[in-house]
Amino acid sequence: MTATEKLTLGGLLLALIILTCNLYPWWRGNRDMKMLASFGKGNAAGVGAAMCPGGILGWAHSRSGTVGNGLGERTGAALTGTSQTQGLTTGQLVGLGATGAAIVVLTVLWVVLAYKEAGKKDRRRIIGGAYVGSTFCLTAGVAGILSWLPGTLTATGNGVVAFFQGAGLL
């Protein structure tokens, strides 16, 4: 199985199913934002992975499309009898610098620590959020909306490095 940078309708369908399964209890309940916290944490990790051009996080991001395409295409075909293999316009988050990458690693670490503390349901929500965040970033629409994020994280990382180097303090 090879990694993909292209999302199909099936992959999008799977991501939308997971998103719906996470939003439905919140919508039917009292709409407390705490109900979406675990999903949101996972989503942050998935978007962070989508900004990484390589390494383990970049590999995991490219695999999300591969896995989602296969599962979603089979699910769509089994449920509707139609092909879900049409590709979507591809998007990519680019421009993450070394200091921004450090911020991404810390964000993913934070999510991993939250995962370790979470119960069974919240662990599933974190994984689902990571998958949805990563998968949605394979589309041109979401990648375009979030195109500002890699530069912002790099600038934030630059500020952290400047603080530790004593810039402006000495």
GUVEXKOL-433498 format. One line per field, with one value per residue (C-alpha): x, y, z; chain; residue number from 1. Coordinates in steps of 0.05 Angstrom, whole numbers, plus 5000, padded with zeros to 4 digits. Layout:
N
east	(X|...)
north	(Y|...)
up	(Z|...)
c	(A|...)
k	(NUM|...)
***
This chain:
170
east	(5000|5030|5018|4973|4968|4901|4834|4775|4701|4706|4760|4719|4657|4694|4719|4649|4620|4670|4656|4581|4589|4626|4580|4514|4516|4538|4481|4429|4455|4463|4516|4570|4637|4671|4637|4680|4745|4775|4756|4785|4851|4858|4839|4896|4945|4919|4926|4996|5015|4988|5039|5098|5131|5163|5182|5134|5080|5083|5081|5020|4986|4997|4972|4906|4887|4906|4868|4808|4803|4802|4752|4708|4705|4685|4634|4603|4599|4569|4517|4497|4523|4560|4634|4667|4735|4730|4789|4781|4824|4887|4912|4973|4996|5067|5116|5129|5199|5242|5217|5145|5159|5180|5112|5078|5117|5098|5025|5025|5060|5005|4952|4989|4992|4917|4906|4943|4900|4834|4781|4761|4709|4754|4811|4767|4747|4820|4838|4777|4794|4865|4841|4789|4838|4892|4844|4809|4877|4886|4831|4844|4788|4812|4886|4870|4831|4889|4945|4963|4976|5047|5074|5040|5069|5138|5133|5110|5169|5216|5189|5201|5272|5284|5259|5307|5364|5351|5332|5311|5328|5403)
north	(5000|5067|5136|5185|5260|5256|5248|5214|5221|5158|5187|5250|5208|5171|5236|5266|5204|5209|5284|5272|5217|5267|5326|5290|5277|5349|5375|5331|5346|5413|5436|5441|5455|5408|5351|5370|5380|5311|5314|5384|5362|5306|5354|5400|5342|5322|5392|5396|5332|5359|5416|5369|5354|5290|5251|5209|5263|5275|5200|5193|5250|5219|5152|5182|5194|5124|5090|5136|5129|5053|5048|5105|5078|5009|5039|5084|5028|4979|5028|5061|5017|5076|5087|5135|5137|5207|5249|5317|5378|5369|5419|5422|5464|5489|5538|5507|5527|5493|5535|5524|5449|5453|5483|5427|5374|5406|5409|5336|5318|5354|5314|5248|5264|5280|5214|5175|5206|5199|5145|5098|5143|5204|5165|5147|5219|5242|5191|5210|5284|5271|5232|5285|5343|5308|5285|5351|5384|5341|5383|5448|5484|5469|5476|5543|5567|5545|5570|5623|5572|5546|5618|5636|5576|5591|5663|5638|5591|5648|5688|5631|5622|5697|5696|5640|5675|5737|5781|5849|5833|5848)
up	(5000|4980|5008|4971|4966|4931|4966|4931|4944|4986|5030|5039|5054|5110|5141|5138|5171|5228|5234|5236|5289|5333|5321|5327|5403|5414|5371|5404|5474|5509|5459|5512|5478|5527|5488|5427|5464|5451|5377|5372|5404|5354|5298|5319|5316|5247|5219|5249|5215|5149|5152|5158|5091|5117|5179|5219|5221|5145|5133|5178|5141|5073|5100|5124|5051|5031|5087|5080|5005|5010|5067|5042|4971|4995|5044|4991|4940|4990|5014|4949|4893|4861|4851|4901|4866|4834|4858|4891|4877|4919|4970|5013|5072|5056|5087|5155|5179|5231|5288|5267|5265|5338|5354|5315|5353|5420|5398|5377|5443|5481|5444|5456|5531|5530|5494|5547|5602|5564|5572|5517|5485|5486|5457|5398|5390|5390|5337|5296|5302|5280|5220|5200|5208|5167|5113|5105|5094|5031|4998|4963|5002|5072|5054|5023|5085|5130|5085|5137|5191|5173|5170|5235|5271|5243|5267|5335|5338|5318|5376|5425|5400|5405|5477|5496|5460|5501|5442|5466|5538|5538)
c	(A|A|A|A|A|A|A|A|A|A|A|A|A|A|A|A|A|A|A|A|A|A|A|A|A|A|A|A|A|A|A|A|A|A|A|A|A|A|A|A|A|A|A|A|A|A|A|A|A|A|A|A|A|A|A|A|A|A|A|A|A|A|A|A|A|A|A|A|A|A|A|A|A|A|A|A|A|A|A|A|A|A|A|A|A|A|A|A|A|A|A|A|A|A|A|A|A|A|A|A|A|A|A|A|A|A|A|A|A|A|A|A|A|A|A|A|A|A|A|A|A|A|A|A|A|A|A|A|A|A|A|A|A|A|A|A|A|A|A|A|A|A|A|A|A|A|A|A|A|A|A|A|A|A|A|A|A|A|A|A|A|A|A|A|A|A|A|A|A|A)
k	(1|2|3|4|5|6|7|8|9|10|11|12|13|14|15|16|17|18|19|20|21|22|23|24|25|26|27|28|29|30|31|32|33|34|35|36|37|38|39|40|41|42|43|44|45|46|47|48|49|50|51|52|53|54|55|56|57|58|59|60|61|62|63|64|65|66|67|68|69|70|71|72|73|74|75|76|77|78|79|80|81|82|83|84|85|86|87|88|89|90|91|92|93|94|95|96|97|98|99|100|101|102|103|104|105|106|107|108|109|110|111|112|113|114|115|116|117|118|119|120|121|122|123|124|125|126|127|128|129|130|131|132|133|134|135|136|137|138|139|140|141|142|143|144|145|146|147|148|149|150|151|152|153|154|155|156|157|158|159|160|161|162|163|164|165|166|167|168|169|170)
***
